[in-house]
Amino acid sequence: MTDQTSTRRNRPAGKLHSIGELAERWGVSTRTLQRQIKSGALRAHRIGRLVRVSEADAADFLKKNRDE
């Protein structure tokens, strides 16, 4: 396996969203999402100082936190 293949595996699938984008989309504060990331409930990718959430991780978070 080459280094390039290994790198491709670790890439998040789908679009990456900023905390601000998700907060606006979900109608919550950015601080709420930051707390969820810090607690480990919402997976995030750190790119330098930027924090991004993949579409798959956002969908998984919503699925796990749905009231039934």
N, CA, C and O atoms as a Tripos MOL2 file, in Angstrom:
@<TRIPOS>MOLECULE
protein
  272   271    68     0     0
PROTEIN
NO_CHARGES

@<TRIPOS>ATOM
      1 N           0.8500   -1.1730    0.0000 N.3       1 MET1
      2 CA          0.0000    0.0000    0.0000 C.3       1 MET1
      3 C           0.8960    1.2370    0.0000 C.2       1 MET1
      4 O           1.8440    1.3240    0.7810 O.2       1 MET1
      5 N           0.5950    2.1810   -0.8690 N.am      2 THR2
      6 CA          1.3980    3.3920   -0.9460 C.3       2 THR2
      7 C           0.8840    4.4260    0.0400 C.2       2 THR2
      8 O          -0.2210    4.3050    0.5680 O.2       2 THR2
      9 N           1.7000    5.4450    0.2820 N.am      3 ASP3
     10 CA          1.2750    6.5290    1.1700 C.3       3 ASP3
     11 C           0.0490    7.2340    0.6220 C.2       3 ASP3
     12 O          -0.8220    7.6500    1.3860 O.2       3 ASP3
     13 N          -0.0270    7.3720   -0.7120 N.am      4 GLN4
     14 CA         -1.1600    8.0420   -1.3200 C.3       4 GLN4
     15 C          -2.4610    7.2780   -1.0670 C.2       4 GLN4
     16 O          -3.4880    7.8890   -0.7730 O.2       4 GLN4
     17 N          -2.4270    5.9640   -1.1770 N.am      5 THR5
     18 CA         -3.6070    5.1510   -0.9210 C.3       5 THR5
     19 C          -4.0460    5.2990    0.5300 C.2       5 THR5
     20 O          -5.2360    5.4250    0.8160 O.2       5 THR5
     21 N          -3.0850    5.2820    1.4390 N.am      6 SER6
     22 CA         -3.3890    5.4280    2.8550 C.3       6 SER6
     23 C          -4.0510    6.7770    3.1380 C.2       6 SER6
     24 O          -4.9900    6.8530    3.9300 O.2       6 SER6
     25 N          -3.5670    7.8340    2.4970 N.am      7 THR7
     26 CA         -4.1300    9.1660    2.6880 C.3       7 THR7
     27 C          -5.5630    9.2190    2.2010 C.2       7 THR7
     28 O          -6.4120    9.8240    2.8550 O.2       7 THR7
     29 N          -5.8500    8.6000    1.0720 N.am      8 ARG8
     30 CA         -7.2130    8.6110    0.5340 C.3       8 ARG8
     31 C          -8.1980    7.9470    1.4810 C.2       8 ARG8
     32 O          -9.3420    8.3870    1.5900 O.2       8 ARG8
     33 N          -7.7800    6.9210    2.1520 N.am      9 ARG9
     34 CA         -8.6570    6.2070    3.0760 C.3       9 ARG9
     35 C          -9.1040    7.0740    4.2380 C.2       9 ARG9
     36 O         -10.2270    6.9340    4.7230 O.2       9 ARG9
     37 N          -8.2350    7.9690    4.6900 N.am     10 ASN10
     38 CA         -8.5230    8.7820    5.8610 C.3      10 ASN10
     39 C          -9.3220   10.0340    5.5400 C.2      10 ASN10
     40 O          -9.6890   10.7780    6.4490 O.2      10 ASN10
     41 N          -9.5960   10.2810    4.2760 N.am     11 ARG11
     42 CA        -10.3630   11.4610    3.9030 C.3      11 ARG11
     43 C         -11.8360   11.2480    4.2260 C.2      11 ARG11
     44 O         -12.3750   10.1600    4.0200 O.2      11 ARG11
     45 N         -12.4820   12.2910    4.7330 N.am     12 PRO12
     46 CA        -13.9130   12.1730    4.9920 C.3      12 PRO12
     47 C         -14.6800   12.0980    3.6840 C.2      12 PRO12
     48 O         -14.3100   12.7320    2.6950 O.2      12 PRO12
     49 N         -15.7380   11.3280    3.6880 N.am     13 ALA13
     50 CA        -16.5690   11.2060    2.4910 C.3      13 ALA13
     51 C         -17.5830   12.3390    2.4610 C.2      13 ALA13
     52 O         -18.1520   12.6960    3.4920 O.2      13 ALA13
     53 N         -17.8040   12.8890    1.3120 N.am     14 GLY14
     54 CA        -18.8130   13.9350    1.1660 C.3      14 GLY14
     55 C         -18.2870   15.3130    1.4960 C.2      14 GLY14
     56 O         -17.1000   15.5090    1.7530 O.2      14 GLY14
     57 N         -19.1970   16.2500    1.4820 N.am     15 LYS15
     58 CA        -18.8720   17.6520    1.7180 C.3      15 LYS15
     59 C         -18.4950   17.8990    3.1770 C.2      15 LYS15
     60 O         -19.0000   17.2380    4.0840 O.2      15 LYS15
     61 N         -17.6080   18.8530    3.3840 N.am     16 LEU16
     62 CA        -17.2540   19.2740    4.7320 C.3      16 LEU16
     63 C         -17.9710   20.5800    5.0410 C.2      16 LEU16
     64 O         -17.9890   21.4940    4.2180 O.2      16 LEU16
     65 N         -18.5660   20.6650    6.2350 N.am     17 HIS17
     66 CA        -19.3120   21.8460    6.6580 C.3      17 HIS17
     67 C         -18.5870   22.5400    7.8030 C.2      17 HIS17
     68 O         -17.9840   21.8920    8.6590 O.2      17 HIS17
     69 N         -18.6550   23.8610    7.8030 N.am     18 SER18
     70 CA        -18.1170   24.6150    8.9350 C.3      18 SER18
     71 C         -19.1200   24.5380   10.0880 C.2      18 SER18
     72 O         -20.2810   24.1760    9.8970 O.2      18 SER18
     73 N         -18.6560   24.8800   11.2640 N.am     19 ILE19
     74 CA        -19.5280   24.8990   12.4400 C.3      19 ILE19
     75 C         -20.6570   25.9160   12.2200 C.2      19 ILE19
     76 O         -21.8080   25.6620   12.5750 O.2      19 ILE19
     77 N         -20.3170   27.0520   11.6400 N.am     20 GLY20
     78 CA        -21.3170   28.0900   11.3760 C.3      20 GLY20
     79 C         -22.4010   27.6250   10.4160 C.2      20 GLY20
     80 O         -23.5820   27.9120   10.6140 O.2      20 GLY20
     81 N         -21.9950   26.9040    9.3750 N.am     21 GLU21
     82 CA        -22.9730   26.3860    8.4100 C.3      21 GLU21
     83 C         -23.9450   25.4260    9.0810 C.2      21 GLU21
     84 O         -25.1580   25.5210    8.8910 O.2      21 GLU21
     85 N         -23.4040   24.4990    9.8680 N.am     22 LEU22
     86 CA        -24.2700   23.5270   10.5350 C.3      22 LEU22
     87 C         -25.1650   24.1900   11.5760 C.2      22 LEU22
     88 O         -26.3360   23.8340   11.7050 O.2      22 LEU22
     89 N         -24.6220   25.1490   12.3170 N.am     23 ALA23
     90 CA        -25.4150   25.8380   13.3380 C.3      23 ALA23
     91 C         -26.6060   26.5350   12.6980 C.2      23 ALA23
     92 O         -27.7220   26.4660   13.2130 O.2      23 ALA23
     93 N         -26.3710   27.2020   11.5850 N.am     24 GLU24
     94 CA        -27.4610   27.8930   10.8900 C.3      24 GLU24
     95 C         -28.4650   26.8850   10.3390 C.2      24 GLU24
     96 O         -29.6750   27.0810   10.4570 O.2      24 GLU24
     97 N         -27.9700   25.8260    9.7470 N.am     25 ARG25
     98 CA        -28.8290   24.7980    9.1570 C.3      25 ARG25
     99 C         -29.7070   24.1250   10.2030 C.2      25 ARG25
    100 O         -30.8750   23.8350    9.9460 O.2      25 ARG25
    101 N         -29.1400   23.8730   11.3940 N.am     26 TRP26
    102 CA        -29.8560   23.1510   12.4420 C.3      26 TRP26
    103 C         -30.5700   24.0710   13.4310 C.2      26 TRP26
    104 O         -31.3220   23.5960   14.2820 O.2      26 TRP26
    105 N         -30.3430   25.3780   13.3290 N.am     27 GLY27
    106 CA        -31.0170   26.3230   14.2230 C.3      27 GLY27
    107 C         -30.4960   26.2790   15.6510 C.2      27 GLY27
    108 O         -31.2610   26.4300   16.6030 O.2      27 GLY27
    109 N         -29.1890   26.0700   15.7960 N.am     28 VAL28
    110 CA        -28.5580   26.0660   17.1190 C.3      28 VAL28
    111 C         -27.3760   27.0220   17.0870 C.2      28 VAL28
    112 O         -27.0010   27.5160   16.0240 O.2      28 VAL28
    113 N         -26.7930   27.2820   18.2450 N.am     29 SER29
    114 CA        -25.6400   28.1760   18.2970 C.3      29 SER29
    115 C         -24.3550   27.4200   17.9390 C.2      29 SER29
    116 O         -24.2830   26.1950   18.0410 O.2      29 SER29
    117 N         -23.3630   28.1760   17.5240 N.am     30 THR30
    118 CA        -22.0700   27.5590   17.2320 C.3      30 THR30
    119 C         -21.4750   26.9750   18.5050 C.2      30 THR30
    120 O         -20.7930   25.9510   18.4670 O.2      30 THR30
    121 N         -21.7320   27.6240   19.6220 N.am     31 ARG31
    122 CA        -21.2190   27.1370   20.9150 C.3      31 ARG31
    123 C         -21.7910   25.7550   21.2400 C.2      31 ARG31
    124 O         -21.0830   24.8970   21.7670 O.2      31 ARG31
    125 N         -23.0490   25.5450   20.9310 N.am     32 THR32
    126 CA        -23.6720   24.2320   21.1640 C.3      32 THR32
    127 C         -22.9280   23.1570   20.3840 C.2      32 THR32
    128 O         -22.6250   22.0920   20.9210 O.2      32 THR32
    129 N         -22.6340   23.4340   19.1190 N.am     33 LEU33
    130 CA        -21.9190   22.4450   18.3060 C.3      33 LEU33
    131 C         -20.4860   22.2550   18.8040 C.2      33 LEU33
    132 O         -19.9670   21.1380   18.7850 O.2      33 LEU33
    133 N         -19.8530   23.3240   19.2420 N.am     34 GLN34
    134 CA        -18.4950   23.2000   19.7860 C.3      34 GLN34
    135 C         -18.4840   22.3000   21.0150 C.2      34 GLN34
    136 O         -17.5640   21.5020   21.1940 O.2      34 GLN34
    137 N         -19.5010   22.4250   21.8600 N.am     35 ARG35
    138 CA        -19.5950   21.5530   23.0360 C.3      35 ARG35
    139 C         -19.7960   20.0960   22.6310 C.2      35 ARG35
    140 O         -19.2160   19.1940   23.2350 O.2      35 ARG35
    141 N         -20.6170   19.8700   21.6100 N.am     36 GLN36
    142 CA        -20.8530   18.5070   21.1350 C.3      36 GLN36
    143 C         -19.5680   17.9010   20.5630 C.2      36 GLN36
    144 O         -19.3010   16.7150   20.7570 O.2      36 GLN36
    145 N         -18.7860   18.7010   19.8710 N.am     37 ILE37
    146 CA        -17.5000   18.2270   19.3260 C.3      37 ILE37
    147 C         -16.5400   17.9160   20.4670 C.2      37 ILE37
    148 O         -15.8910   16.8700   20.4720 O.2      37 ILE37
    149 N         -16.4530   18.8240   21.4300 N.am     38 LYS38
    150 CA        -15.5420   18.6270   22.5620 C.3      38 LYS38
    151 C         -15.8870   17.3750   23.3640 C.2      38 LYS38
    152 O         -14.9960   16.6850   23.8580 O.2      38 LYS38
    153 N         -17.1850   17.0840   23.4920 N.am     39 SER39
    154 CA        -17.6100   15.9100   24.2570 C.3      39 SER39
    155 C         -17.4150   14.6110   23.4730 C.2      39 SER39
    156 O         -17.4570   13.5210   24.0420 O.2      39 SER39
    157 N         -17.2040   14.7390   22.1670 N.am     40 GLY40
    158 CA        -17.0270   13.5460   21.3410 C.3      40 GLY40
    159 C         -18.3110   13.0500   20.7070 C.2      40 GLY40
    160 O         -18.2990   12.0580   19.9780 O.2      40 GLY40
    161 N         -19.4180   13.7250   20.9730 N.am     41 ALA41
    162 CA        -20.6950   13.3030   20.4110 C.3      41 ALA41
    163 C         -20.7790   13.5870   18.9130 C.2      41 ALA41
    164 O         -21.4270   12.8460   18.1730 O.2      41 ALA41
    165 N         -20.1250   14.6580   18.4690 N.am     42 LEU42
    166 CA        -20.1030   15.0400   17.0580 C.3      42 LEU42
    167 C         -18.6570   14.9830   16.5800 C.2      42 LEU42
    168 O         -17.8050   15.7210   17.0760 O.2      42 LEU42
    169 N         -18.3820   14.1120   15.6220 N.am     43 ARG43
    170 CA        -17.0190   13.9850   15.0910 C.3      43 ARG43
    171 C         -16.6960   15.1650   14.1970 C.2      43 ARG43
    172 O         -17.5440   15.6310   13.4360 O.2      43 ARG43
    173 N         -15.4710   15.6440   14.2920 N.am     44 ALA44
    174 CA        -15.0310   16.7770   13.4850 C.3      44 ALA44
    175 C         -13.6140   16.5310   12.9860 C.2      44 ALA44
    176 O         -12.8610   15.7370   13.5500 O.2      44 ALA44
    177 N         -13.2790   17.2280   11.9250 N.am     45 HIS45
    178 CA        -11.9450   17.1580   11.3350 C.3      45 HIS45
    179 C         -11.2850   18.5120   11.5410 C.2      45 HIS45
    180 O         -11.8750   19.5500   11.2420 O.2      45 HIS45
    181 N         -10.0830   18.4990   12.0440 N.am     46 ARG46
    182 CA         -9.3450   19.7420   12.2360 C.3      46 ARG46
    183 C          -8.3330   19.8730   11.1120 C.2      46 ARG46
    184 O          -7.5000   18.9950   10.8880 O.2      46 ARG46
    185 N          -8.4300   20.9950   10.4140 N.am     47 ILE47
    186 CA         -7.5250   21.2910    9.3130 C.3      47 ILE47
    187 C          -6.8320   22.5880    9.6930 C.2      47 ILE47
    188 O          -7.3530   23.6800    9.4660 O.2      47 ILE47
    189 N          -5.6640   22.4510   10.2670 N.am     48 GLY48
    190 CA         -5.0120   23.6320   10.8250 C.3      48 GLY48
    191 C          -5.8630   24.1500   11.9680 C.2      48 GLY48
    192 O          -6.1340   23.4290   12.9270 O.2      48 GLY48
    193 N          -6.2830   25.3980   11.8630 N.am     49 ARG49
    194 CA         -7.1450   25.9790   12.8910 C.3      49 ARG49
    195 C          -8.6270   25.8520   12.5500 C.2      49 ARG49
    196 O          -9.4890   26.2120   13.3510 O.2      49 ARG49
    197 N          -8.9150   25.3380   11.3530 N.am     50 LEU50
    198 CA        -10.3070   25.1870   10.9190 C.3      50 LEU50
    199 C         -10.9030   23.8970   11.4640 C.2      50 LEU50
    200 O         -10.2070   22.8910   11.6080 O.2      50 LEU50
    201 N         -12.1750   23.9350   11.7590 N.am     51 VAL51
    202 CA        -12.8960   22.7470   12.2020 C.3      51 VAL51
    203 C         -14.0030   22.4960   11.2000 C.2      51 VAL51
    204 O         -14.7980   23.3880   10.9040 O.2      51 VAL51
    205 N         -14.0550   21.2900   10.6820 N.am     52 ARG52
    206 CA        -15.0630   20.9400    9.6910 C.3      52 ARG52
    207 C         -15.7210   19.6210   10.0820 C.2      52 ARG52
    208 O         -15.0930   18.7560   10.6930 O.2      52 ARG52
    209 N         -16.9920   19.4810    9.7220 N.am     53 VAL53
    210 CA        -17.7610   18.2700    9.9980 C.3      53 VAL53
    211 C         -18.2080   17.7060    8.6510 C.2      53 VAL53
    212 O         -18.7820   18.4200    7.8290 O.2      53 VAL53
    213 N         -17.9400   16.4280    8.4360 N.am     54 SER54
    214 CA        -18.3480   15.8200    7.1660 C.3      54 SER54
    215 C         -19.8550   15.6050    7.1560 C.2      54 SER54
    216 O         -20.4970   15.5290    8.2040 O.2      54 SER54
    217 N         -20.3970   15.5120    5.9620 N.am     55 GLU55
    218 CA        -21.8340   15.2630    5.7940 C.3      55 GLU55
    219 C         -22.2230   13.9570    6.4770 C.2      55 GLU55
    220 O         -23.2740   13.8690    7.1100 O.2      55 GLU55
    221 N         -21.3630   12.9350    6.3450 N.am     56 ALA56
    222 CA        -21.6440   11.6300    6.9570 C.3      56 ALA56
    223 C         -21.6640   11.7220    8.4770 C.2      56 ALA56
    224 O         -22.5350   11.1350    9.1180 O.2      56 ALA56
    225 N         -20.7140   12.4520    9.0660 N.am     57 ASP57
    226 CA        -20.6730   12.5960   10.5270 C.3      57 ASP57
    227 C         -21.8620   13.4080   11.0400 C.2      57 ASP57
    228 O         -22.4040   13.1170   12.1060 O.2      57 ASP57
    229 N         -22.2680   14.4320   10.2740 N.am     58 ALA58
    230 CA        -23.4340   15.2280   10.6600 C.3      58 ALA58
    231 C         -24.6930   14.3610   10.6400 C.2      58 ALA58
    232 O         -25.5120   14.4220   11.5570 O.2      58 ALA58
    233 N         -24.8380   13.5600    9.5930 N.am     59 ALA59
    234 CA        -26.0140   12.6850    9.4860 C.3      59 ALA59
    235 C         -26.0200   11.6450   10.6070 C.2      59 ALA59
    236 O         -27.0710   11.3410   11.1700 O.2      59 ALA59
    237 N         -24.8570   11.1080   10.9240 N.am     60 ASP60
    238 CA        -24.7510   10.1200   11.9960 C.3      60 ASP60
    239 C         -25.1290   10.7390   13.3450 C.2      60 ASP60
    240 O         -25.8340   10.1200   14.1420 O.2      60 ASP60
    241 N         -24.6600   11.9540   13.5930 N.am     61 PHE61
    242 CA        -24.9820   12.6610   14.8310 C.3      61 PHE61
    243 C         -26.4880   12.8680   14.9580 C.2      61 PHE61
    244 O         -27.0680   12.6210   16.0150 O.2      61 PHE61
    245 N         -27.1150   13.3200   13.8810 N.am     62 LEU62
    246 CA        -28.5630   13.5500   13.9100 C.3      62 LEU62
    247 C         -29.3250   12.2530   14.1400 C.2      62 LEU62
    248 O         -30.3060   12.2170   14.8820 O.2      62 LEU62
    249 N         -28.8670   11.2040   13.5030 N.am     63 LYS63
    250 CA        -29.5230    9.8930   13.6500 C.3      63 LYS63
    251 C         -29.4510    9.3980   15.0980 C.2      63 LYS63
    252 O         -30.4330    8.8850   15.6360 O.2      63 LYS63
    253 N         -28.2860    9.5570   15.7190 N.am     64 LYS64
    254 CA        -28.0890    9.0900   17.0940 C.3      64 LYS64
    255 C         -28.8440    9.9420   18.1090 C.2      64 LYS64
    256 O         -29.1590    9.4650   19.1990 O.2      64 LYS64
    257 N         -29.1370   11.1840   17.7710 N.am     65 ASN65
    258 CA        -29.7420   12.1150   18.7290 C.3      65 ASN65
    259 C         -31.1960   12.4460   18.3990 C.2      65 ASN65
    260 O         -31.7110   13.4850   18.8140 O.2      65 ASN65
    261 N         -31.8350   11.5880   17.6750 N.am     66 ARG66
    262 CA        -33.2420   11.8090   17.2930 C.3      66 ARG66
    263 C         -34.1550   11.2940   18.4090 C.2      66 ARG66
    264 O         -33.9450   10.2120   18.9570 O.2      66 ARG66
    265 N         -35.1630   12.0910   18.7270 N.am     67 ASP67
    266 CA        -36.1970   11.6500   19.6780 C.3      67 ASP67
    267 C         -37.1410   10.7160   18.9550 C.2      67 ASP67
    268 O         -37.5460   10.9800   17.8230 O.2      67 ASP67
    269 N         -37.4820    9.6460   19.5980 N.am     68 GLU68
    270 CA        -38.4320    8.7070   18.9940 C.3      68 GLU68
    271 C         -39.5810    8.4560   19.9300 C.2      68 GLU68
    272 O         -40.4880    7.6920   19.6040 O.2      68 GLU68
@<TRIPOS>BOND
     1     1     2 1
     2     2     3 1
     3     3     4 2
     4     3     5 am
     5     5     6 1
     6     6     7 1
     7     7     8 2
     8     7     9 am
     9     9    10 1
    10    10    11 1
    11    11    12 2
    12    11    13 am
    13    13    14 1
    14    14    15 1
    15    15    16 2
    16    15    17 am
    17    17    18 1
    18    18    19 1
    19    19    20 2
    20    19    21 am
    21    21    22 1
    22    22    23 1
    23    23    24 2
    24    23    25 am
    25    25    26 1
    26    26    27 1
    27    27    28 2
    28    27    29 am
    29    29    30 1
    30    30    31 1
    31    31    32 2
    32    31    33 am
    33    33    34 1
    34    34    35 1
    35    35    36 2
    36    35    37 am
    37    37    38 1
    38    38    39 1
    39    39    40 2
    40    39    41 am
    41    41    42 1
    42    42    43 1
    43    43    44 2
    44    43    45 am
    45    45    46 1
    46    46    47 1
    47    47    48 2
    48    47    49 am
    49    49    50 1
    50    50    51 1
    51    51    52 2
    52    51    53 am
    53    53    54 1
    54    54    55 1
    55    55    56 2
    56    55    57 am
    57    57    58 1
    58    58    59 1
    59    59    60 2
    60    59    61 am
    61    61    62 1
    62    62    63 1
    63    63    64 2
    64    63    65 am
    65    65    66 1
    66    66    67 1
    67    67    68 2
    68    67    69 am
    69    69    70 1
    70    70    71 1
    71    71    72 2
    72    71    73 am
    73    73    74 1
    74    74    75 1
    75    75    76 2
    76    75    77 am
    77    77    78 1
    78    78    79 1
    79    79    80 2
    80    79    81 am
    81    81    82 1
    82    82    83 1
    83    83    84 2
    84    83    85 am
    85    85    86 1
    86    86    87 1
    87    87    88 2
    88    87    89 am
    89    89    90 1
    90    90    91 1
    91    91    92 2
    92    91    93 am
    93    93    94 1
    94    94    95 1
    95    95    96 2
    96    95    97 am
    97    97    98 1
    98    98    99 1
    99    99   100 2
   100    99   101 am
   101   101   102 1
   102   102   103 1
   103   103   104 2
   104   103   105 am
   105   105   106 1
   106   106   107 1
   107   107   108 2
   108   107   109 am
   109   109   110 1
   110   110   111 1
   111   111   112 2
   112   111   113 am
   113   113   114 1
   114   114   115 1
   115   115   116 2
   116   115   117 am
   117   117   118 1
   118   118   119 1
   119   119   120 2
   120   119   121 am
   121   121   122 1
   122   122   123 1
   123   123   124 2
   124   123   125 am
   125   125   126 1
   126   126   127 1
   127   127   128 2
   128   127   129 am
   129   129   130 1
   130   130   131 1
   131   131   132 2
   132   131   133 am
   133   133   134 1
   134   134   135 1
   135   135   136 2
   136   135   137 am
   137   137   138 1
   138   138   139 1
   139   139   140 2
   140   139   141 am
   141   141   142 1
   142   142   143 1
   143   143   144 2
   144   143   145 am
   145   145   146 1
   146   146   147 1
   147   147   148 2
   148   147   149 am
   149   149   150 1
   150   150   151 1
   151   151   152 2
   152   151   153 am
   153   153   154 1
   154   154   155 1
   155   155   156 2
   156   155   157 am
   157   157   158 1
   158   158   159 1
   159   159   160 2
   160   159   161 am
   161   161   162 1
   162   162   163 1
   163   163   164 2
   164   163   165 am
   165   165   166 1
   166   166   167 1
   167   167   168 2
   168   167   169 am
   169   169   170 1
   170   170   171 1
   171   171   172 2
   172   171   173 am
   173   173   174 1
   174   174   175 1
   175   175   176 2
   176   175   177 am
   177   177   178 1
   178   178   179 1
   179   179   180 2
   180   179   181 am
   181   181   182 1
   182   182   183 1
   183   183   184 2
   184   183   185 am
   185   185   186 1
   186   186   187 1
   187   187   188 2
   188   187   189 am
   189   189   190 1
   190   190   191 1
   191   191   192 2
   192   191   193 am
   193   193   194 1
   194   194   195 1
   195   195   196 2
   196   195   197 am
   197   197   198 1
   198   198   199 1
   199   199   200 2
   200   199   201 am
   201   201   202 1
   202   202   203 1
   203   203   204 2
   204   203   205 am
   205   205   206 1
   206   206   207 1
   207   207   208 2
   208   207   209 am
   209   209   210 1
   210   210   211 1
   211   211   212 2
   212   211   213 am
   213   213   214 1
   214   214   215 1
   215   215   216 2
   216   215   217 am
   217   217   218 1
   218   218   219 1
   219   219   220 2
   220   219   221 am
   221   221   222 1
   222   222   223 1
   223   223   224 2
   224   223   225 am
   225   225   226 1
   226   226   227 1
   227   227   228 2
   228   227   229 am
   229   229   230 1
   230   230   231 1
   231   231   232 2
   232   231   233 am
   233   233   234 1
   234   234   235 1
   235   235   236 2
   236   235   237 am
   237   237   238 1
   238   238   239 1
   239   239   240 2
   240   239   241 am
   241   241   242 1
   242   242   243 1
   243   243   244 2
   244   243   245 am
   245   245   246 1
   246   246   247 1
   247   247   248 2
   248   247   249 am
   249   249   250 1
   250   250   251 1
   251   251   252 2
   252   251   253 am
   253   253   254 1
   254   254   255 1
   255   255   256 2
   256   255   257 am
   257   257   258 1
   258   258   259 1
   259   259   260 2
   260   259   261 am
   261   261   262 1
   262   262   263 1
   263   263   264 2
   264   263   265 am
   265   265   266 1
   266   266   267 1
   267   267   268 2
   268   267   269 am
   269   269   270 1
   270   270   271 1
   271   271   272 2
@<TRIPOS>SUBSTRUCTURE
     1 MET1         2 RESIDUE 1 A MET
     2 THR2         6 RESIDUE 1 A THR
     3 ASP3        10 RESIDUE 1 A ASP
     4 GLN4        14 RESIDUE 1 A GLN
     5 THR5        18 RESIDUE 1 A THR
     6 SER6        22 RESIDUE 1 A SER
     7 THR7        26 RESIDUE 1 A THR
     8 ARG8        30 RESIDUE 1 A ARG
     9 ARG9        34 RESIDUE 1 A ARG
    10 ASN10       38 RESIDUE 1 A ASN
    11 ARG11       42 RESIDUE 1 A ARG
    12 PRO12       46 RESIDUE 1 A PRO
    13 ALA13       50 RESIDUE 1 A ALA
    14 GLY14       54 RESIDUE 1 A GLY
    15 LYS15       58 RESIDUE 1 A LYS
    16 LEU16       62 RESIDUE 1 A LEU
    17 HIS17       66 RESIDUE 1 A HIS
    18 SER18       70 RESIDUE 1 A SER
    19 ILE19       74 RESIDUE 1 A ILE
    20 GLY20       78 RESIDUE 1 A GLY
    21 GLU21       82 RESIDUE 1 A GLU
    22 LEU22       86 RESIDUE 1 A LEU
    23 ALA23       90 RESIDUE 1 A ALA
    24 GLU24       94 RESIDUE 1 A GLU
    25 ARG25       98 RESIDUE 1 A ARG
    26 TRP26      102 RESIDUE 1 A TRP
    27 GLY27      106 RESIDUE 1 A GLY
    28 VAL28      110 RESIDUE 1 A VAL
    29 SER29      114 RESIDUE 1 A SER
    30 THR30      118 RESIDUE 1 A THR
    31 ARG31      122 RESIDUE 1 A ARG
    32 THR32      126 RESIDUE 1 A THR
    33 LEU33      130 RESIDUE 1 A LEU
    34 GLN34      134 RESIDUE 1 A GLN
    35 ARG35      138 RESIDUE 1 A ARG
    36 GLN36      142 RESIDUE 1 A GLN
    37 ILE37      146 RESIDUE 1 A ILE
    38 LYS38      150 RESIDUE 1 A LYS
    39 SER39      154 RESIDUE 1 A SER
    40 GLY40      158 RESIDUE 1 A GLY
    41 ALA41      162 RESIDUE 1 A ALA
    42 LEU42      166 RESIDUE 1 A LEU
    43 ARG43      170 RESIDUE 1 A ARG
    44 ALA44      174 RESIDUE 1 A ALA
    45 HIS45      178 RESIDUE 1 A HIS
    46 ARG46      182 RESIDUE 1 A ARG
    47 ILE47      186 RESIDUE 1 A ILE
    48 GLY48      190 RESIDUE 1 A GLY
    49 ARG49      194 RESIDUE 1 A ARG
    50 LEU50      198 RESIDUE 1 A LEU
    51 VAL51      202 RESIDUE 1 A VAL
    52 ARG52      206 RESIDUE 1 A ARG
    53 VAL53      210 RESIDUE 1 A VAL
    54 SER54      214 RESIDUE 1 A SER
    55 GLU55      218 RESIDUE 1 A GLU
    56 ALA56      222 RESIDUE 1 A ALA
    57 ASP57      226 RESIDUE 1 A ASP
    58 ALA58      230 RESIDUE 1 A ALA
    59 ALA59      234 RESIDUE 1 A ALA
    60 ASP60      238 RESIDUE 1 A ASP
    61 PHE61      242 RESIDUE 1 A PHE
    62 LEU62      246 RESIDUE 1 A LEU
    63 LYS63      250 RESIDUE 1 A LYS
    64 LYS64      254 RESIDUE 1 A LYS
    65 ASN65      258 RESIDUE 1 A ASN
    66 ARG66      262 RESIDUE 1 A ARG
    67 ASP67      266 RESIDUE 1 A ASP
    68 GLU68      270 RESIDUE 1 A GLU
